[in-house]
Amino acid sequence: MTDTPREGSPGWLGALLDSASFARAFTLIVFGTVFSAYAIERIAGHVTYVTIVAGLCVLGLAVMIARRREISLLRLVPTTVLIFIGWALASVAWSGDASASFWSWVSMAALAFLAVVIGHVRDTLQTVRALGDVLRLLLSVSLALEVLSGILLDIPFTFLGIQGNIAQLGPVQGIFGTRNLLGFVAVIALITFLIEYRTQSVRPGVSVASVVLAGGLAALSDSPTVVVLALGVGLAVGALALVRHARAERRAALQLTLGALVVVGVFVGYAARHPIIALLGAGTDFSMRVELWNLMVDILRQKPVQGFGWFGVWDQQEYPFNAINFLLDTNHATGLNAYFDVALQLGWLGLVLFLAVAALALARSWLVAGERRSVVYAWTPLILVTLLIDSMFESFVLTGLGWLMFVLCAVRAGQSRSWRERLGSGTDAGGDGPAEAAGLPHAEEDG
């Protein structure tokens, strides 16, 4: 008599999808695909990139089904994220091109889903390790191609947008298409590599080389936003260090004081914006951006509450984007400011929802990082600070890698501090396991 399979036991496919090794491989591929989207589209075409993302969504759904017993639907996605994505879907109804708007929303939802999957199958340190491995590879490839183009061959690689300026110390673009996106990615990489170093999750030599690589490319990008990002993240690191080393009974007062200083700093920065811009040597660039933002605000008055419909990256054949570019005699693909872009596309209501997602995620992750011993918890609020500061000058956070990281940080923050925690004590795969709670490094296999 042959043995019958044990009831409820998963087959080989279920065991594979439920394994830690598959979760790590899935996370690596998602990060690798989304962060190298520009290079994939320039080399193999947009359809290839869309096909890869669609395949990853199918795999992600299969992983979530295989892990369904350890995942609570109530804690799956922060409510604010769902409402914001729902409002973007509703905007399809009044968009000038419902079909294009809908498919842009599908792209947005697909990347958000991938972020949710990663947030529930990897803990924070495992996420940091996967992102660190991917960014080490992509930044190394970027540097190698810049050296090949600008020094060894002395010809631009136009199909990748590489101008070959490394011999003149920049600006360089790497495989990311623009110097501003390279600088943005380099700052994310710096935060990730420093967290790896502090948690001892990679060898010290690898950590030091990685930090030098990211810092060097950030400098070579010659992006004015990198200076602002470095200053903002540096201040956030200092503030978080103060909170982490303060006594528990003094943290609340310290947090309020820091919050007040941030508000004052914003007003002082706005008042002194012209000297700051002159110091950064970005006067012409900033003047162009201000002219763009003023025109966006003027046009938004036509549909102040609901906006013109979700497009993400601008469809330059559709109103109001074609009108903006015509009036400014430019060819902008975004509003060069995530907050104005959200307002233009989703109205002031959409902007309020976006700010609610950002504020709740930052507050939750900041409080967790200030209370828990492991330094790995600092990664989420520092990445959020980077995303929100950069959003004042670019719209990266609304699409592609920026949107993936934004939703991932929101999901991660919601797992630790949320009203859902009071409804039950169950944990999911993305929760705090023993290794993470104790601040122990996953130096070998992060399973």
Sequence and secondary structure as in RCSB ss.txt:
>XXXX:A:sequence
MTDTPREGSPGWLGALLDSASFARAFTLIVFGTVFSAYAIERIAGHVTYVTIVAGLCVLGLAVMIARRREISLLR
LVPTTVLIFIGWALASVAWSGDASASFWSWVSMAALAFLAVVIGHVRDTLQTVRALGDVLRLLLSVSLALEVLSG
ILLDIPFTFLGIQGNIAQLGPVQGIFGTRNLLGFVAVIALITFLIEYRTQSVRPGVSVASVVLAGGLAALSDSPT
VVVLALGVGLAVGALALVRHARAERRAALQLTLGALVVVGVFVGYAARHPIIALLGAGTDFSMRVELWNLMVDIL
RQKPVQGFGWFGVWDQQEYPFNAINFLLDTNHATGLNAYFDVALQLGWLGLVLFLAVAALALARSWLVAGERRSV
VYAWTPLILVTLLIDSMFESFVLTGLGWLMFVLCAVRAGQSRSWRERLGSGTDAGGDGPAEAAGLPHAEEDG
>XXXX:A:secstr
      TT   HHHHHHTSHHHHHHHHHHHHHHHHTHHHHHHHH HHHHHHHHHHHHHHHHHHHHHTGGG  GGG
SS HHHHHHHHHHHHGGGG SSHHHHHHHHHHHHHHHHHHHHHHHHS HHHHHHHHHHHHHHHHHHHHHHHHIII
IIS   BGGGTB   GGGT    GGGSSHHHHHHHHHHHHHHHHHHHHHT S HHHHHHHHHHHHHHHHHTT HH
HHHHHHHHHHHHHHHHHHHHS HHHHHHHHHHHHHHHHHHHHHHHHTHHHHHHHHT HHHHHHHHHHHHHHHHHH
TTSTTT S   SS  TTSTTHHHHHHHHT   SS SSHHHHHHHHHHHHHHHHHHHHHHHHHHHHHHHHHHSS G
GGGHHHHHHHHHHHHTTT  GGGSHHHHHHHHHHHHHHHHHS GGGGG     TTS  HHHHTT    S   
